[in-house]
Amino acid sequence: MKSSINNKMFLLQCPGCKNRMKYQNRGSIIIKKSKKCVYCGRSFKVRDSIIKKLEK
């Protein structure tokens, strides 16, 4: 079985505009993943921006 964070949903907060958005991890590694904010367009690292893990 793969890592326990595989295919999990997270709540992220943009470090720029502070808006929150959902992110679903589709792989087992989130350390190097980046996301672009849908509100302000800023790119940021997923791992540093996780607020909490969401239940499906």
Secondary structure, 3 states (H helix, E strand, C coil): CCCCCCCCEEEEECCCCCCEEEEECCCCCCCCCEEECCCCCCEEEHHHHEEEEECC
